Amino acid sequence: MRPPKRPIQLELAPMIDVIFLLLLFFMVSTVFRKDELALALNLPSVGGSSMEAEAMQIVIELSAEALAIDSMILPLEKLDSYLETKCLNNPLIEFRSARDTAFERTALILAALSRHQCTRLKIQTKPIEP
């Protein structure tokens, strides 16, 4: 004959341990996002640590109306002649563009930099504020 059946008892302490382990696993493996972005961009912060300036650096600032290189306002037509002398040693180019600047003007600057083999380009941006 079979021994009499004992009532089944669920051990509560191990089950709670398993629940907490699962909760901890999902909390650690989940990525929390502030905003849903189409691209994962690493933008420089405005108030962050300052980057060290290099000895050979050219700062290009572009707005809808004007172009300034190293704090000198130049017409867009003289950009090639200026870059011809400045890009001999492949300096670091820091490029700043205003938000309202047409992309065509930005594309002209980038094409001129490409023609003169200025390959070290840093585009300075500002994060979008809510």
C-alpha positions in Angstrom: 0.0 0.0 0.0 0.9 3.6 -0.5 1.8 5.8 2.3 -0.9 8.5 3.0 -0.5 11.7 1.0 0.8 14.7 2.9 -0.7 18.1 2.1 1.6 20.1 -0.3 3.1 23.2 1.3 4.6 26.0 -0.6 7.7 27.4 0.8 7.2 31.2 0.7 10.8 32.4 1.5 12.5 30.8 -1.5 9.7 32.1 -3.8 10.2 35.6 -2.5 13.9 35.3 -3.2 13.3 34.2 -6.8 10.9 37.1 -7.3 13.4 39.6 -6.0 16.2 38.1 -8.2 14.0 38.4 -11.2 13.1 42.0 -10.3 16.7 42.9 -9.8 17.7 41.2 -13.1 15.1 43.2 -15.1 16.0 46.5 -13.4 19.7 46.1 -14.2 19.2 44.9 -17.8 16.6 47.6 -18.8 17.7 50.7 -20.5 15.9 53.8 -19.2 15.7 56.6 -21.8 14.8 60.2 -21.2 13.7 60.8 -24.8 13.1 58.5 -27.7 15.6 59.6 -30.3 16.0 58.3 -33.8 19.8 58.5 -33.6 22.0 57.9 -30.7 24.0 61.1 -30.6 26.7 62.0 -28.2 26.4 65.8 -28.1 28.8 68.0 -26.2 27.3 69.7 -23.1 27.3 73.4 -22.9 28.3 73.7 -19.2 30.7 70.7 -19.2 34.4 70.6 -18.9 36.3 72.7 -21.4 38.3 70.9 -24.1 41.9 71.9 -24.5 42.5 74.0 -27.6 45.1 72.8 -30.0 47.9 75.0 -31.4 46.7 74.5 -35.0 43.0 75.1 -34.8 40.6 76.9 -37.2 37.3 78.1 -36.0 34.6 78.4 -38.7 31.3 80.2 -37.7 28.4 80.2 -40.2 25.2 82.1 -40.0 22.4 82.6 -42.5 24.1 85.9 -43.6 27.8 85.7 -42.8 30.9 83.5 -42.6 33.6 84.0 -40.1 36.9 82.2 -39.9 39.1 82.8 -36.9 37.0 85.8 -35.9 37.5 87.4 -39.4 34.4 87.9 -41.6 35.0 86.5 -45.1 32.9 86.2 -48.1 32.1 82.7 -49.1 34.0 83.1 -52.4 37.3 83.6 -50.6 37.0 80.5 -48.5 39.0 78.3 -50.9 41.9 80.7 -51.0 42.0 81.0 -47.2 41.8 77.2 -46.7 44.5 76.6 -49.2 47.1 78.3 -47.0 45.6 77.2 -43.6 45.0 73.5 -44.3 48.5 72.5 -45.2 49.2 70.7 -41.8 45.6 69.3 -41.4 44.6 71.4 -38.4 41.6 70.8 -36.2 38.6 72.5 -37.7 35.9 73.6 -35.2 32.7 74.2 -37.1 29.8 76.2 -35.6 26.6 76.8 -37.5 23.5 78.7 -36.5 20.3 76.8 -36.3 18.6 78.9 -39.0 21.4 78.4 -41.5 20.4 76.8 -44.7 21.9 73.3 -45.3 23.2 74.4 -48.7 25.6 76.9 -47.0 26.8 74.2 -44.6 27.3 71.8 -47.5 29.4 74.4 -49.4 31.7 74.7 -46.3 32.0 71.0 -45.9 32.8 70.5 -49.6 35.5 73.1 -49.4 37.0 71.4 -46.4 37.0 68.1 -48.2 38.7 69.6 -51.3 41.6 70.8 -49.1 41.9 67.5 -47.2 40.9 69.1 -43.9 39.8 65.8 -42.3 39.9 66.7 -38.6 36.5 68.3 -38.1 34.7 69.0 -34.8 31.1 70.1 -35.2 30.0 72.1 -32.1 26.3 71.7 -31.3 24.0 72.6 -28.5 21.4 70.1 -27.1 17.8 70.8 -27.8 16.1 72.2 -24.7 12.6 71.0 -23.9 
